Amino acid sequence: MRQRSPCVYILASQKRGTLYIGVTSDLAQRIWQHRNGETHGFTARYRVYRLVHAEFFEMMPDAIAREKQLKRWHRQWKINLIEESNPDWRDLAVDWGLAEPFRYGP
């Protein structure tokens, strides 16, 4: 799996929970940032840490265009996209060895 390439990703708080769409050139680093409080704001406020979808691109402008497209989609379309490839809403970051399972609380 390519870990350092332009990528659009979707995080979820839980199955069919709050969704966040982002873009990065280093998915492993961005997941680490989200899970360790380096990114303040929406994902920290709503505890959106589970990687449920990712699409990789050759060029960053293509990834950015896809991110903008997905952000305009209706919520149900986003859910359908996730469930096409990840029907159980598994944490792909854990499956792909990018992160340890995220644990809430102490």
URFENLIN-V270247 format. One record per pair of residues at least 6 apart in sequence whose ideal C-beta (glycine too) atoms are under 8 Angstrom apart, sorted by sequence separation. I is the first residue (numbers start at 1). J is the second residue. If there is no record, write none. Layout:
i:I j:J
i:I j:J
This chain:
i:12 j:18
i:24 j:30
i:32 j:38
i:33 j:39
i:42 j:48
i:43 j:49
i:57 j:63
i:83 j:89
i:86 j:92
i:92 j:98
i:93 j:99
i:94 j:100
i:12 j:19
i:37 j:44
i:82 j:89
i:94 j:101
i:11 j:19
i:12 j:20
i:22 j:30
i:55 j:63
i:70 j:78
i:73 j:81
i:91 j:99
i:10 j:19
i:11 j:20
i:30 j:39
i:34 j:43
i:57 j:66
i:10 j:20
i:34 j:44
i:91 j:101
i:10 j:21
i:11 j:22
i:55 j:66
i:70 j:81
i:91 j:102
i:9 j:21
i:8 j:21
i:9 j:22
i:8 j:22
i:9 j:23
i:34 j:48
i:35 j:49
i:8 j:23
i:9 j:24
i:34 j:49
i:7 j:23
i:6 j:23
i:7 j:24
i:6 j:24
i:7 j:25
i:9 j:27
i:6 j:25
i:5 j:25
i:7 j:27
i:31 j:51
i:4 j:25
i:9 j:30
i:4 j:26
i:20 j:42
i:3 j:26
i:4 j:27
i:11 j:34
i:20 j:43
i:3 j:27
i:4 j:28
i:27 j:51
i:3 j:28
i:20 j:46
i:27 j:54
i:18 j:46
i:20 j:48
i:53 j:81
i:19 j:48
i:53 j:82
i:18 j:48
i:52 j:82
i:17 j:48
i:11 j:43
i:53 j:85
i:13 j:46
i:53 j:86
i:13 j:47
i:52 j:86
i:13 j:48
i:25 j:60
i:12 j:48
i:13 j:49
i:14 j:50
i:11 j:48
i:13 j:50
i:23 j:60
i:52 j:89
i:11 j:49
i:12 j:50
i:52 j:90
i:54 j:92
i:11 j:50
i:50 j:89
i:52 j:91
i:53 j:92
i:11 j:51
i:12 j:52
i:23 j:63
i:51 j:91
i:52 j:92
i:10 j:51
i:11 j:52
i:23 j:64
i:50 j:91
i:51 j:92
i:9 j:51
i:10 j:52
i:51 j:93
i:10 j:53
i:23 j:66
i:50 j:93
i:9 j:53
i:10 j:54
i:23 j:67
i:9 j:54
i:22 j:67
i:8 j:54
i:9 j:55
i:21 j:67
i:7 j:54
i:8 j:55
i:51 j:98
i:7 j:55
i:51 j:99
i:7 j:56
i:8 j:57
i:21 j:70
i:6 j:56
i:7 j:57
i:21 j:71
i:5 j:56
i:6 j:57
i:5 j:57
i:6 j:58
i:50 j:102
i:5 j:58
i:6 j:59
i:49 j:102
i:2 j:56
i:6 j:60
i:8 j:63
i:6 j:62
i:7 j:63
i:19 j:75
i:6 j:63
i:21 j:78
i:47 j:104
i:6 j:64
i:8 j:66
i:8 j:67
i:19 j:78
i:10 j:70
i:8 j:70
i:31 j:93
i:16 j:79
i:35 j:99
i:31 j:98
i:32 j:99
i:35 j:102
i:10 j:78
i:31 j:99
i:12 j:82
i:28 j:98
i:10 j:81
i:27 j:98
i:28 j:99
i:10 j:82
i:15 j:88
i:16 j:89
i:15 j:89
i:14 j:89
i:12 j:89
i:1 j:96
i:3 j:98
